Amino acid sequence: MERVLAPANLRRAYQRGVSNKGAPGADGMTVEQLADYTNQYWPILKARLLAGEYHPQGVRAVETPKPKGGTRRLGIPCVVDRLIQQALLQQLTPIFDPLFSDYSYGFRPNRSAHQAIETARAHVAAGHRWCVELDLEKFFDRVNHDVLMAYVERQIEDKRRLKLTLNREKSRVARPWVCDYLGYGRTWHQHPRMKVASLSLHRLRDRLRELLRGARGQKMAGVIERINPMLRGWAGYFKLSQSRKALEELDGWVRRKLRCILWRQWKQPSTRARNLMRRGLKEERACKSAFNGRGPWWNSGASHMNQALPKKLWDQLGLVSILDTINGLSA
């Protein structure tokens, strides 16, 4: 515990906690308030930790929706507890990390989801044609912590006696090309290519719909600024995708959503005709298109809106193209 409470270790834990930010826990204390609190109360906290009398505060429960239905319950610790947990983690990681499997990538230093995805792709490319998916149902809720801590003390990884329940709905033996792994799927070819899983595409569209809801009264520059961080981050995660067709379609869908917003903003047929002519359409075609009586979504995908608002224009407005971003990262 003395090593955990060493000033250098605590400073590193504090800097990590501040950089991660995060929501307040049950006590309402924010990361910004942590420094003042520890300056005042740290001698008391340290004494309790050294005496083995420290008890973490209750966590704030938050439920988030799962992609395939249901909710995932997350516990948000108080910031003081997060500081102590991080200090412990920094001392325990060098002890336990060397014991873990070389094929374990989750929540480990210098490892990432991209490495796990590349390893899975290599296994399929090597000729392995079956995939075993196992999911432990509500692992963090149901794991026996007394048993787990006993194994931690003994540095044993045996999970057979941890009283865990297999989630049968998420466990199966199947072909690799029908299994999704960390948001990615694979093609069925002899030399499989990585692609974005259908569920990942649907989730992004749902999140973008949520962001674009109520954007009708905003300027387009503000709308683009609002969605660009999500598009850029999504492209960064799925940079390993080798199947471009779905990404091209996704880019087209995003532009269509924005054209739909503009069509609604123009409101009156006469305004729509003027804006179409301003963007290069001849008067006859602009008027015919503006007064066609069709709905916003139909018009946003029609040729007159594609001609008036082509991809080149969206690039000039600063809209992030997922396909172009991934191509740039792969170059």
Beta strands, then each sheet from edge to edge (+ up, - down):
strand 1: 60-65
strand 2: 71-76
strand 3: 131-133
strand 4: 172-174
strand 5: 184-186
strand 6: 194-196
sheet 1: 1+ 2-
sheet 2: 3+ 4-
sheet 3: 5+ 6-
end
